[in-house]
């Protein structure tokens, strides 16, 4: 079932934020497929770009159903633009490691955390979108795990590379933190708290990766 009318617009605004994330993920994965030389990575990233485009269409359709008259001011637009600038700078340099860190590991990882929590909130309220939630969550999880594996293959044990990634991760995480706190009033509908999200993301990472996002 659909939520009450006063809740629909708020959920639609949250969907619009997720839509912006999916649009960024599509653009990034498409560009990553051009800078990774190995065939398996290129094929995965091309498939990811197609999946992100589908996710964006799903969220856009959901917004149309929930708030056909519009959503008002978009959520966290400034923070999403800042995050996009960081990623596009890495892609302009052809920096594979930073693109994986910023996109699949951190943004997709955070998306995975957020979507699972939101999905649980939807299910507990017997709201709609069951199949869609499962589809998107499963694919986001696969994107995150690909990023982890490929990042560790590329970086190995190079101490200087790890140090650089620690610095870069702080830049990305600062923007992610700002995004989450901007969204806090909307997470509260699902009985969530922004400060828990980074901790959960850290818990998804292997021990050596925690150094990259400390």
N, C-alpha and C positions, 0 to 999 in steps of 0.2 A: 504494500500500500504506500501511498505518498504521504509525506508529513503534512501537518496543518499549514495553511496558507502563509502564516507569519514566519514559519520555519523554512518554507521553500526558498524564499529569497536569500536567506542566510546560507543555506546549503549551496544554492546556486553561486553565491559569491565565493564560497570555498572551492566549488568546482571550477570557477574561472581562474582561481589561483593555480589549481592543478593543471588546467588547460595551458597556462603560460609555461609551466614546468615541462609539459609534454612537448610543446612547440620548441622550447629550447633544447630538449633532449633529441628531438628529431633533427634539428639543424646541426647539432654537435655530432651525432652519430653519422650523419651523412658526410660531414667533413672529415671525421676520423677515418671513414672507409677509404678516403683518398690519400691519407698519410701513412697508413699501415700497409706494409709491403706483402706480408704473408697472406696467402689465400684464405685460410680459416678465419683469421681476424676480419679480413675485408668482407667475407660473406656474412659473418655474424653481425657486423656493424651495419651492413646494408639491410639485413633482416630487422635489426633493431630500429633503424630509421623508419621502415615500413610499419612496424608495430607502434612506434611512438605517434606516427601520423594517424593510425587507427584510434589510439587512445584519445588523441586530441579531438577527433570527430565524435567519439562517444561522449566526452565531457561537454563538448559544444551542444550536442543534441540534448543532453541532460539539462543544461542551462535553459535551453529553449522550452523544455517541458515544465521546469520548475519556476522559471521567471520570464515568461514571454514578453513582459513589459520592460525588461532590463534589470540590471543588478545594481545600478548606481556606480559609485566610485570603486574601481578594482582594488583588490587587496594586495598589499606588498609589491606593488608595481615597481617602485623605486629599487627595492632590494633585489628583485628578479633582474632588473636591468643591470644592476651592479654585478650580479653573479654572471650574467651573460657576457659582460665586458671582460671579466677575468678569463672566462673560457675562450672567448674569441681571440684574446691576446695570445693564449697558449697555442691555439690552433694556427694563428697567423705565423707563429714561430716554428710550427711543425713539431711541437713538444708533445710526444706521445705520452710520456709519464704524467705530466701535469694534466693532460686532457682526461686520462683515465682516473686520476685522483679526483679532479673536480667534478667529472660527470658521473661515471659508473660507480665509483667508490663512495663519494660523499653525497652528491645530489640524488642519484638513484638509490643509494642506501637509505638516505633520509626519506625519500619518497616511499620506499618499501616499508619503513617503520610507520610513517604517517598513514599510508593506505591500509595497512593491517590493523592499526588502531581504529581508524575511522570505520573500516569494514566491520570490526567487532561492535562498534557503537551502533552502526546501522542494523546489524543482525539482532542485537539485544532489544531494539525498538521495533523490530519487525517491519523495517522500511524496505523499499524496493531495491532493484539493481543487483540482486544476488549473483547472477551469472557474470555480469559485467565486472563486479568487484573481484571475483575469483580469477577471471581471465587477466585483468590488469595486474593484480598482485603477483600472480605466477610469473608473468613476463618481467615485471620489475625486479623480482628476485633473481631471475636468470641473468638480467643485465648487470646487476650488482656483482654476482658471483663471477661472471666473465671478467669484469674489471679487476677484481681481486687477483684472479689467476694470472691474467696477462700482465698486470703491474708487477707482480712478484717475479714472473719470468724475465721481465725486462730489467728490473733493478738489481736483482741478485743480492749480493752482500756489499755493494759499493757504498762505503761510509759517506763519501762526499755527496752522493745522490740522495741518500736518506736525509742528510742534513738540509739540503735544499728543499726536499719535499715537506719536511717539518715546517719550514718557514712558509711555504706556499699553502699548506693545509690550514695554518692559522688565518690566512687571509680569507679563504673560502668559508671556514667555520664561523668567522665573525659575521659574515653576511648571512649565513644560514641561521645563526642565533637571532639576528635581527628580524629575519623573516618569521621565525617561529613565534617570537614575542609579539609581532604585529598581528599574528593570527590567533593569539591566545583567547580573545573573546569568542571566537568561533569554535575553537577546540573545546571550550567549556560546555558546549551543547552535548559533546560526547564524553563529558566528565574527564577530560584530558588536561595535562599541564605541560606547557612548552619546555620547561626545564628538564623533563624526563627524556626528551627525544634524543639529545646528544648522547646521554648515558646509554640509551638502548642501542644507538648506532655503534658506539664503542664496543658494546658487548657482542656485536655481530662480527667484529674483526678479529683475525688471529693475533697472537701476542706481539709479533714483530710489527704488524701494521698499526698497533696502538701508538707506537712512537711517531708515526706520521701524522696523527691527528691529536696529539697531546696538547 
